[in-house]
Amino acid sequence: MAELYPLKFEPILKEKIWGGTSFVSKFKKGGKPELNYGECWELSGVSDNLSIISNGFLAGNNIEEIVEVYMGDLVGDAVYDKFGIEFPLMIKLLESTKELSVQVHPNNELALERHNAYGKTEFWYILEAEEGAHLFSGFNKLTSKKEYLDAIKKDEIKALLREESCSKGDAFYNPSGRVHSIGAGLLLVEIQQTSDITYRISDGGRLDKDGKLRELHTELATDAIDFSSFESGKNSPVIAPNSSVNIVDCEFFTTNLQWFDKPVGKNYGSIDSFVLYICVDGSFNICWENLSEKVEKGETVLLPASIKEVVLEPSPEAKLLEVYIKNV
């Protein structure tokens, strides 16, 4: 069987009423310039939106097919033993030119019971933010179910939510059960469990492109909410050139931020997992066994678990998110 290599994937663009044009104009992700795309799925194991490899001899195969063939060599033995052929993480780029709905995602237990799927814990890294941009994440105080339901009836839910200002480089941890909403003027990376389950709580009476109110999931959402989730999930990591800092370490994924302007060697002999590189600034080359793969801002690359040593060469400098599963 031919040896694995760092894998890139064809972007999956999702048109949204709150989206914009950056994925087409700035990041060259394809699509139609006249459409508003809110999401670009960089890597997806969701069954009806499986990512297709775009580089090398495996181009044209989807992520599920190659996990089935390469198993632990691709994702790590422990990851494969737990998740099988379903790739466990999903990477998206999001652009919001308008505010998103207020929403919540179920945890694993509830998602399995209702949808036979995984729940969704997610993490946001801000790529770009317009002046005054903000988002809502969690309650702003310990909130009772009754207070929440009263606010829903009055359409005043945002008065109960923690409003967070956003700047380039800010990071937000959003565990399942945490009520949230992304504001306008943001471009961000989203790292999440493989799940496409969202319960929409409030949408401000907004109409979809067909002039209809979008569906709300009030009852489903209420049972999914963690009413104790009110502490800030914001992290504004301080990082110096040629260093790395951990910005989230949870049971579903570990994410580090790396900034470098000279070559950096990586050895993954101590982890039993694939590694994802998400370029958030600049560009760099992944070098291994006298081969290389260039990675530009906004691109995601999957480093197979069988490749334990690489050298990352910036051109001339780069920042990346390094993602893997440590606590399988």
HELIX and SHEET records of a PDB file:
HELIX    1   1 SER A   22  SER A   25  1                                   4    
HELIX    2   2 ILE A   63  TYR A   70  1                                   8    
HELIX    3   3 GLY A   72  VAL A   75  1                                   4    
HELIX    4   4 ASP A   77  PHE A   83  1                                   7    
HELIX    5   5 ASN A  108  HIS A  115  1                                   8    
HELIX    6   6 LYS A  145  LYS A  153  1                                   9    
HELIX    7   7 ILE A  157  LEU A  160  5                                   4    
HELIX    8   8 THR A  218  ALA A  224  1                                   7    
SHEET    1   A 7 ILE A  12  GLY A  20  0                                        
SHEET    2   A 7 TYR A  37  LEU A  43 -1                                        
SHEET    3   A 7 LEU A  89  SER A  96 -1                                        
SHEET    4   A 7 LEU A 186  GLN A 193 -1                                        
SHEET    5   A 7 GLU A 122  ALA A 129 -1                                        
SHEET    6   A 7 ALA A 171  ASN A 174 -1                                        
SHEET    7   A 7 LYS A 234  ASN A 235 -1                                        
SHEET    1   B 2 VAL A 102  VAL A 104  0                                        
SHEET    2   B 2 TYR A 199  SER A 202 -1                                        
SHEET    1   C 3 LEU A 161  SER A 165  0                                        
SHEET    2   C 3 HIS A 134  PHE A 139 -1                                        
SHEET    3   C 3 HIS A 180  ILE A 182 -1                                        
SHEET    1   D 4 SER A 243  ASP A 249  0                                        
SHEET    2   D 4 THR A 254  PHE A 260 -1                                        
SHEET    3   D 4 GLU A 309  TYR A 324 -1                                        
SHEET    4   D 4 VAL A 264  ASN A 267 -1                                        
SHEET    1   E 5 SER A 243  ASP A 249  0                                        
SHEET    2   E 5 THR A 254  PHE A 260 -1                                        
SHEET    3   E 5 GLU A 309  TYR A 324 -1                                        
SHEET    4   E 5 VAL A 275  TRP A 288 -1                                        
SHEET    5   E 5 LEU A 291  GLU A 296 -1                                        
SHEET    1   F 5 SER A 243  ASP A 249  0                                        
SHEET    2   F 5 THR A 254  PHE A 260 -1                                        
SHEET    3   F 5 GLU A 309  TYR A 324 -1                                        
SHEET    4   F 5 VAL A 275  TRP A 288 -1                                        
SHEET    5   F 5 THR A 300  LEU A 303 -1                                        
END                                                                             
